Amino acid sequence: MSVAIFDLPHELLVTLHLKQHSLSETLATTVSSPIRDDAVDAGSEPKDTKGPSTSCLLCSARFPDLQEQRRHVKSEWHNYNLKQKLRGHKLVTETEFDKLVEDLDESLSGSDSSDTDDDDDPKQSTLTTLLKKQARIGQPESEGLDDLSPKKRKRGSGKPPLIWFSTPLLPSNTSLGIYRAVFTVDEQEQDVDLVRILRRKQLTPTPSRPPADASNGVPLPSVMTSPQIFMCMVGGGHFAGMIVSLAPKYGKKSTGVEERQATVIAHKTFHRYTTRRKQGGAQSSNDSAKGAAHSAGASIRRYNEAALESEIRSLLTEWKDFIDKSQLIFVRATGSSNRRTLFGPYDGQVLRRNDPRNRGFPFSTRRATQAELMRSFIELTRVKVEVIDEAALAAAAAAEAASATPKPVSTPSKPTPPKPSKEDEEATLHTTQLQALIRRSKVPGLLSYLTSNSLPTDFRFHPPSSQANHHAPTPLHLAASINSPAVVSALLVKANADPTTLNAEGKPAFALAGDRATRDAFRAARSELGEEKWDWTSSHIPSPLTKEEAQKRDATEKAEADKAEAERRKVEEEKLKKIDDARGGDAVRKGGGKALGAVEKTGAEKREEESRGLTPEMRMRLERERRARAAEARMRGAGAGAGAGEGR
């Protein structure tokens, strides 16, 4: 359902009624249960009612109508029992609660008159006042009552952002929600009259073109006289402000069908470079934390912050008449500097921090743009539809209320891992030491550790279930996987490691080698150990290769690579020489016989010559520095021009 709250259908308005959602009323559900004997006076008979009886399952009390039940939910007796239930203590009847209050009155009868100054405040309940007196005289009377004393409101606590309504036109499990922020402070305090207030807020849509008037005067547009709200967002160097009329207007789509659209009276957006790239945060915040930076970028950001603040305040001053007439003011300002920009203090201040019209957006918002403001306006002024399973909620509330006292829940104990044996501890220690020596290519230390601890060359790392040990379970597998040819050669030749040993994936150590030098170490070991030493076919090691052959092959490949590079350089030099000769001939013909060295280079050629031989990162840094110097020169020129103008 996409319906504006200020343009609701008439048949929906006449059937709309407020729907209460709170913890107290969840516990005080409507049930048909027998009444407790001590909840009413002896000999009294319940009154006959046409509808089902309403009861409070928490206090075990029955009421003749719904109004009495609602008054009970707001009573001190119900709130006291609610606190007792939350603390896991025994609930009290109405008679016991009255006796408890009388005892408190007797204990406070001898207090000074100065302590009763707060009794005249009608906003405070009797129980709250007594509890405040009790706290001042230091005589706590009953456990659980201290929890009802007023406390300082925590940040984020308060009423839910949505007010829910229901109507017989929709299924019973469907609720209509309206944001609480669209009501004024006085309207929010009148919970019972919210439906009547909502009916009074309905506005007649305005035509897209005002009707012609035969009078001499020009009538004021209806959007200027209808209720309006002011919305603005500022953050990250972006500002967006908008004044929107609450009365919709008729408009036509591209298909020619009329629809109701929002009426924007005025809107404006600003953007300045004030946020430090990649690092984030405003420049003023960084200056406050680390001191003023002296770079060109910092100077530009400081200038832009001051310019953005001046532009925003000038716009607010220009829109002052619209803002003063606005019913509500929605503001999103991230950071203290942005809030100071809007709320000052400064001369000619428009927005005030203590203005009761101030609101925050009760939902998440994105970057401050005109489109985001329009999306937020539509979100605020559209009716929300929620479908809930009331039967499941009622069953959960009844099950919670049925348990008078909380029962301790025994959590199953986590199974303790078995204690490792002495052999496992020794194997884990050897694994740690061997892996550290192999990763650092400590060949003498590795061979000495294997010999001194009488460990086999094909020692299996522990625990075998770990991912690393699953892939490389032996020292030879690990050396091959990290491409360490020196360790591979030492393990095969000096320690007689078995190259046919497979890991859990069925691969020998040679299959894990990732570079040519490591594979050459395996082939050199095969050449040195002989063909009879191991089953080289099972180890996947290719034909043997001596160290001299490997060195000769590397030297040949290097010589061929050097020769190819020399030929490439020679071709490039010849090509450049031809280009220079062609440029020199053109310069002589155009310059009337001038020498080649007398030709003046262009700016692009100079920059290309400066950046020749530099890496892309160095070129980018050089270009940023060149642009920063140019910006500083422009700022100095602008300042000098302004000073000269003032001197004249």
C-alpha positions, 0 to 999 in steps of 0.5 A, a space after each residue: 500500500 502506497 498511500 500518503 498519511 495526509 491523503 487517506 481515503 474517507 472509508 479508511 479514516 472512519 474505521 481507523 482505531 489505535 492499536 496498542 503495542 507494549 510490554 504491559 498490554 502484552 501481559 495484560 491479555 484478554 482471556 476468560 479465566 476464573 477470578 481469584 478469591 482475594 482479588 475482589 471482596 467476599 460476597 460480591 458478584 460479577 456484573 453481567 456483560 454482553 461481551 467476554 470478560 477482560 482479565 489481567 493474567 499477570 495480576 489475576 484480576 477481572 474487569 467489567 470492560 476494556 476501559 477498566 482494563 486499560 486503566 489497570 495496565 497504567 496503575 501502580 499495582 500492575 507496574 509493581 507486579 510487572 517489576 516483581 515478575 521481571 526480578 523473579 519475586 512473588 506477586 502481590 494482590 491489590 489488598 497486599 499492595 494497598 497495605 504496602 503503600 499504607 506502611 510507607 505512608 506511616 513510615 513517612 509521616 514524621 518527615 520534614 515539610 521541606 521533603 514534601 515539596 515534590 508532592 504538589 507535582 501532578 505529573 508524578 504518581 503517588 508511588 513514585 513520590 513516596 519512593 523518592 521520599 524513601 530514598 531521601 530519608 534512607 529507609 528502604 521498605 520493601 524489595 523491588 520498590 526501588 526499581 520503580 524510582 525514576 531514572 535518567 533516560 538512557 540514549 536510544 531508549 524511548 517510544 517505538 518510531 511507528 504508531 500502529 493502527 487497525 481497521 475492520 476493512 483489513 484482516 485482523 492480523 494486518 496493521 497500518 503504521 505511521 511514523 511518530 515523528 510526523 506528529 508534533 510533541 503536543 499531538 504525541 502526548 494525546 495517545 487517545 486522540 491520535 485518530 482524531 488528530 490524523 483525520 484533522 491532518 487530511 489535506 485536499 490535493 492541489 491542481 497542477 495548474 491553479 484555476 484562472 481568476 477574473 479578479 485584479 489581484 494574483 492569488 497566492 499559490 496554495 502550496 504557499 499556504 498549506 502546511 509544509 516541512 523543512 528537511 536537510 542533510 549534511 555530511 561528508 562535504 555534501 548538503 541538501 535542503 528541501 521545503 516540501 508542502 504536505 498537500 499533494 498535487 495532481 500530476 500526469 504520467 507519460 501515459 496521461 494518467 493523473 497521479 498525486 505527487 509531492 510539491 517541492 517549494 524550494 530545494 538546494 544542494 551543495 558539495 565541497 571537497 572537505 573529506 580526506 580521501 581514503 583516510 576519511 574524516 573532515 579536515 577540521 577533525 584531523 586538525 583538532 586531533 593531530 594539529 594543523 597540517 600544512 599541505 596543499 590539500 589540507 589548505 584546500 579542505 579548510 577553505 572548502 569547509 569555511 565556504 560550505 558553512 557560509 553557503 549553508 548559513 546564507 541559504 538558511 537565512 534566505 529560507 528563514 520565512 519558510 522555515 519559520 512557517 514549517 510544522 516540522 524540521 527534519 535534520 541529519 547532521 553527522 559530526 559536531 562540526 556539521 551540527 555547529 554549522 546548522 545550530 550555531 551559535 552565530 549571528 542571525 541564527 535560524 535553526 535552534 537546538 531547543 526547537 520542539 519541531 526538530 526531528 531526526 530521520 527515524 530510519 537509515 539515510 544515504 548521501 545527502 542529495 535531493 533524491 535522498 531527501 525526496 526518498 526520505 519524504 516519501 518514506 515519512 509520509 507513506 503508510 506502512 503495512 505489517 502482517 503479524 501472526 497475533 495468535 502466535 504472539 498471544 500464545 507466547 505471552 500466555 506461556 510466559 505469564 503462566 510461569 510465575 517464577 523463572 526456572 533455572 535452565 540447565 545448560 548442557 556442559 560442553 564436552 571437554 577435549 581429551 588430554 593429549 598423551 605424552 607421545 602426542 605432546 612430544 610429536 607436536 613439539 618436534 613438528 613445531 621445531 622442524 617446520 620452523 627450521 624448514 621455513 627458515 632454510 636452516 639446513 645444518 640445524 635441521 639435520 642436527 635436530 633430526 640426528 640428535 632426537 633420533 627422528 626418521 627423515 620421513 617423520 609425520 607431522 602432528 596432528 595429521 588432521 590439520 589442513 597444513 599437515 594434510 597437504 605437507 605431512 613430511 619435511 620433504 613435502 613441506 620443503 618442496 611446497 615452500 620452494 626451498 631447493 637447498 632443504 630438498 637437496 639436503 634431505 634427499 642426499 644427506 638425510 636419505 629422505 624417501 621421495 616416494 612418500 605420498 601425502 593424504 592427497 596421494 601426491 609425492 613431494 615432487 608434485 608440490 614443487 612450484 618453481 624450476 630450481 626446486 625441481 632441478 634439486 630433485 633431478 640433481 639428487 636423482 643423478 647423484 644417488 643413482 637409479 637403484 636408490 629409489 623407485 624414481 618412477 613412483 616419485 614422478 621425478 624426471 630424468 636425472 640432471 647434474 649440477 654442471 648441466 643445470 648451470 650450463 643450461 642456465 648460462 646458455 639461456 641467459 646468453 640467449 636472453 642477453 643477445 635478444 635484449 641487445 638486438 631489441 635495443 639496437 632496433 629501438 636505437 635505430 628507430 629513435 635515430 631515424 625519428 630524431 633525424 626527421 625532426 631535425 630536418 623539419 626544424 631546419 626547414 621551418 626555422 630558416 637554417 637554425 641548428 637542432 639544439 635551438 628548437 624549443 620544446 613544448 610543455 608536453 614534451 618537457 613533462 614527458 622528458 621529466 617523467 621518463 624512466 619513472 614508475 607509474 606511481 612516481 608519475 602520479 605523485 609528480 603530477 599531484 605535486 604539480 597540481 598542488 603547486 598550481 592550486 597554491 599559486 592560484 590561491 595566492 593570486 586570488 588573495 593578492 587580488 582581493 588585498 589590492 582591491 581593498 587597498 583601492 
